[in-house]
């Protein structure tokens, strides 16, 4: 097994950085992720009570591991950031990987004195074994490294984001997102995400008509498959467009179900 966090030698005269990860049954992914952030000075893992070997694998990598009941993506990530020792935070998901080129670029940024508050990192999806080189899932910029004294996560239960006060720069090198290895895994997460999204909409007083539910799929599929260029990503691109287009249909259908059950 690999040596503890921070032991891989990319620690020249730069600002120290804490990698933070929230997990739940990620034994199939977590080792690959942790291997890619061994250069960080600290790795904080907040686990939601995994029943697989996730926590044990993280502990073997020298991570600081704690267990906390899941309270929503935004709140859980806020908690992880609060456990970190260093000002600079790298937020990474268990199914993501920092490439060697990105590692070198991030270390270079951390070695320079600047007023930067956050760093956007391009993320490219790997879906069913295919690295998407076209469409919105190729090199999509996400704010993933930041100074915790200058910003942090929103409290959204799903689709959380990082807000910072100050300048933001962008990397050239990519992070890889090994999103789903099978349709079954996708549908498991799909169910949880659509339920959380519907509950958020309901809490905000939103409603969805039957016509809106029916119209959601063709509009979303046209946008995903043709306008965003997923037809260039082959069969995985078609499946991604199809499943992505189904997301708003199920989300709004669940919202209607929640609205009817409250009357």
Secondary structure, 3 states (H helix, E strand, C coil): CCCCCCCCCCCCCCCCEEEEEEECCCCCCHHHHHHHCCCCCEEEEEECCCCCCHHHHHHHCCCEEEECCCCCHHHHHHHHHHHCCCCEEEECCCCEEECHHHHHHHHHHHCCCCCCCEEEEEEEEEECCEECCCCCCCCEEEEEEEECCCEEECCCCCCCCEEECCCEEEEEEEEEEEEECCHHHHHHHHHHHHHHHHHHHHHCCCCCCHHHHHHHHHHHHHHHHHHCCHHHHHHHHHHHHHHHHHHHHHHHHHHHHHHHHCC
